[in-house]
Amino acid sequence: MFRRLGITFAVYGEGGDTERLIPFDIVPRVLTNPEWQRLSEGLIQRVRALNAFLFDAYHGQDFVTCSQVFPIRIGKRQKTVG
Protein backbone atom coordinates (compact mmCIF):
# COMPACT_ATOMS: atom_id res chain seq x y z
CA MET A 1 0.00 0.00 0.00
CA PHE A 2 2.75 2.52 0.92
CA ARG A 3 4.68 1.94 -2.30
CA ARG A 4 1.45 2.38 -4.28
CA LEU A 5 0.73 5.67 -2.46
CA GLY A 6 4.31 6.91 -2.90
CA ILE A 7 5.24 6.88 0.78
CA THR A 8 8.88 6.05 0.17
CA PHE A 9 12.35 7.59 0.35
CA ALA A 10 15.44 7.19 -1.81
CA VAL A 11 18.78 5.73 -0.72
CA TYR A 12 21.69 6.24 -3.09
CA GLY A 13 25.11 4.64 -3.10
CA GLU A 14 24.15 1.21 -1.76
CA GLY A 15 23.27 -0.34 -5.10
CA GLY A 16 20.12 -2.28 -5.81
CA ASP A 17 16.69 -0.73 -5.34
CA THR A 18 17.12 2.89 -4.26
CA GLU A 19 13.47 3.30 -3.28
CA ARG A 20 12.68 2.18 0.28
CA LEU A 21 9.47 2.10 2.23
CA ILE A 22 9.23 4.44 5.19
CA PRO A 23 9.28 2.34 8.39
CA PHE A 24 5.81 2.29 9.86
CA ASP A 25 4.35 0.58 12.91
CA ILE A 26 0.79 -0.68 12.49
CA VAL A 27 0.32 -0.59 16.27
CA PRO A 28 0.79 2.93 17.67
CA ARG A 29 3.23 3.40 20.52
CA VAL A 30 1.68 4.34 23.83
CA LEU A 31 3.70 6.86 25.84
CA THR A 32 3.26 7.90 29.43
CA ASN A 33 2.93 11.60 30.17
CA PRO A 34 6.54 11.90 31.46
CA GLU A 35 7.83 10.09 28.36
CA TRP A 36 5.84 12.42 26.10
CA GLN A 37 7.03 15.51 27.98
CA ARG A 38 10.67 14.53 27.54
CA LEU A 39 10.15 13.58 23.89
CA SER A 40 8.30 16.79 23.05
CA GLU A 41 10.97 18.96 24.72
CA GLY A 42 13.65 17.25 22.61
CA LEU A 43 11.62 17.63 19.42
CA ILE A 44 11.01 21.33 20.09
CA GLN A 45 14.73 21.85 20.75
CA ARG A 46 15.72 20.12 17.50
CA VAL A 47 13.18 21.97 15.40
CA ARG A 48 14.37 25.32 16.80
CA ALA A 49 18.00 24.39 16.10
CA LEU A 50 17.19 23.28 12.55
CA ASN A 51 15.18 26.44 11.88
CA ALA A 52 18.02 28.61 13.21
CA PHE A 53 20.55 26.78 11.04
CA LEU A 54 18.39 27.07 7.91
CA PHE A 55 17.73 30.76 8.54
CA ASP A 56 21.47 31.36 8.89
CA ALA A 57 22.25 29.24 5.82
CA TYR A 58 19.99 31.39 3.65
CA HIS A 59 20.83 34.73 5.25
CA GLY A 60 24.01 35.78 7.10
CA GLN A 61 25.76 32.40 7.00
CA ASP A 62 27.58 33.20 10.25
CA PHE A 63 27.54 29.58 11.42
CA VAL A 64 28.68 28.31 8.07
CA THR A 65 31.59 30.72 7.64
CA CYS A 66 32.79 30.48 11.28
CA SER A 67 32.37 26.74 11.76
CA GLN A 68 34.89 23.94 11.56
CA VAL A 69 32.02 21.66 10.55
CA PHE A 70 31.09 23.56 7.39
CA PRO A 71 34.20 25.41 6.20
CA ILE A 72 32.67 26.32 2.81
CA ARG A 73 29.73 28.56 2.08
CA ILE A 74 26.45 26.88 1.23
CA GLY A 75 25.36 27.42 -2.34
CA LYS A 76 28.87 28.04 -3.69
CA ARG A 77 30.33 25.23 -5.74
CA GLN A 78 33.83 25.08 -7.08
CA LYS A 79 33.99 24.58 -10.81
CA THR A 80 35.81 21.48 -11.95
CA VAL A 81 37.77 21.29 -15.15
CA GLY A 82 37.46 18.12 -17.13
N, C-alpha and C positions, 0 to 999 in steps of 0.2 A: 504494500500500500504506500509506504513512504517513498519508494523509488518512483512509483507511478505519479505521486503528487509533487515530486521534485524536492523532497526534503532530504537533501544530500549535501556533502561537501567534497571538495577535490583535494587529493593528496598527490603531490608531484615528487618525482625523484626516487620512488620506491619500485617503479616498474609495475607491470600488470595493470589492473583496473584502477584508474585514478579516482573514480567516483565511489564514495563510501556513504553508507547510511549513517545518519546522525544517531548516536546511541540514545535509546529511549526505553524507559521502564514502563511497562503496562500498569504495574501497581504503583500508585503514588507513595512517596516516602512521607511518613508521619513524623513531624518534629515536635518536640516539647517547646513550651514558650521560651525557656532559657536557651535552647539550641537555636531557635529562630532568631532571638535577639542577637546572639553572637554572630550568626550567619548574616543577618541583615546589616549589622554594623560593618562587617568586613566588605560586603558588597557595596555599600555606600562609599566606603573609603576608596575602594578600587575604581569605582565609576568617577569619583571626584578626581583621582590621580590621572586617570585616562583622559578625562575632559581637559584638565590643566595641560597635560602633555600635548594633546591635539591642538589646543588653542595656541600654545607656544610654537608648535611646529608650523602652523599656518600664519603666524604673526611675527613676533620678535625673534624667535628662535634662540632665545637665551640659553635654554637647557641644551639645545643641540650644539651650539657653538662653544659652550663652556664645559661640556661633558667629555669624560674619557670614554664613555660608552658609545657615543655617536660623534666621532671627531669630524664628520663631514656634514655639510648642510643638506637638509632634506630638499629634494626637488632638483638638485644640481647633479648632473651626471657628467663624468669625464668622457670625452669622445675617444673612441679607440680607432686606431688606424689599422686597416687590414683588408 
